[in-house]
Each structure stands twice: as structure tokens, then as C-alpha cells.
Amino acid sequence: MIIFFIRLALGAVIAMPFYLILRRLYLWRTKAHNSILREILLCAFVLFMSGLVLLVLWPENLAGQTQGVFWQAAERLRTGTKINLIPLRSIRSYFTGRIGRPFVINIIANILMFSPMGMCLPLFWQRFQKWQPMLVTGILFPAGIETAQLFVGRAVDIDDVILNAAGVMLGYAAYRSLAYFKAKYSNTSRGISDSDS
């Protein structure tokens, strides 16, 4: 499990200088003035997503293979090696027998590691504050990752897309809940102030 956190941190470290330079250029060019808190949270989100991409696209079992990645991908598609396109087949297998480390890694982790995406996208970009674009993004982004995994020797599983999308929507539900309670609290506070004046 520790290796996952190491790869996640490695991706964040690699991405950090590029992000800081590009973000600085963007702010200078647009003359935007954002709060320090917003910039810190946005930086943390971008670095987390960079680490996540490196984590899930880390090559596996490619040592000693002489064929090109495209030939290997085509061969895997032909033979179905490490490919599952039947929804819920892998998920059901983890619910049989004792719930242990494989369940935690393949079910819980697949959901939780995409939850920040569902919470942060609508927080930073207004276009994602409706559930429809979040659902589309929550499906297409993991699907793109699974497709890329075909070329790096990793397992390709439709159930990962389902679990990742569920994680995105779980994060989005958390964002909507927080936004609702914030609006409700703000309205309540405004009402108290109005009645006191």
C-alpha cells in the first residue's frame, strides 16, 4: 500500500514546478486576483490529480518485452488478456468470501481516490456545478485512463470506470451538501441581522 502513496507523491512533485510556472504566467497574463486560500486549494487539487494520473498509469510487466506498445495493446484486445468489459463482474467477485485487502484496494480505494475530483471541479469552475457535466466527466475521465492502461500493461476493467465515476459523484454530492448548508446558514444569519436592525 505504501508504494501507492509514493507514486502519488512522486507525480505531485514532478508536476509542481510546471504547475507553479504555468499558473504564475496565467495569473500575470489575465491580471486575475484570487485569494491565497483558493490558490492553495487549487494547487493541492492539481498536484493530487497529477499524482493520481501517474499512479494509475504506472507501467506494469513491460520489462523484457520487445514488441511495441501498440502491438501489445492490439494483442491484448485480440486475446482479452487482463481485460474485463462485463459490468459488475469484478465488483461481484470482491464481495464473495472474506472482505480484506483486495476489497479495500479495488473497491474502496477506486471510489475514494476520485472523490476529490467530484468535490473540487465544481468548487473551482462554475460549469461543473450541475450534475450533468460532472457525470459526463466522471465517466469519460476514468474511461480515458482505462484506455491508456491498455498500453502500459495494466488491467483494463469496466468496473474501475463504474467505481471511479461513483467516486466522482460521491465527491459531487459532498460538494452540493456543503453548498446547501452554507447557503442555508448564510440565509439564516442574514435573517437574524435583518431582524436585529
Secondary structure, DSSP 8 states (H G I E B T S, - for coil): -HHHHHHHHHHHHHHHHHHHHHHHHHHHHHT----HHHHHHHHHHHHHHHHHHHHHT---S-TT--S-HHHHHHHHHHHTTTEE-STTHHHHHHTSS---HHHIIIIIHHHHTTHHHHHHHHHH-GGGSSHHHHHHHHHHHHHHHHHHHTTTT--EEHHHHHHHHHHHHHHHHHHHHHHHHHHHHHHHHHHHHHHH-
